[in-house]
Amino acid sequence: MKVQFTVEAKKYFEVDAERLERAKDDDLVLVTIDFEDRKADYIWYSAGENPANFPAEEDDFDGVVALWEELGRPGE
């Protein structure tokens, strides 16, 4: 099963001080969680831009799943 959802960048990067500092108020993160392969990735982009124009970066599966659950399991 795969889940995809969008979250504000400042929320997504709360635990990453360097990225949090660079995130603008209107930046968004498109998150994809692949439960079968236990992988998670994200695309960081500015509001009004197409996330398909930006590369996906792999992230910590367990950390992303914890955020997904904290947010009420969006995209399920």
Secondary structure, DSSP 8 states (H G I E B T S, - for coil): -EEEEEEEHHHHTTT-HHHHHH--TTEEEEEEEETTTTEEEEEEEETTS-GGGS--EEE-HHHHHHHHHHTT-TT-
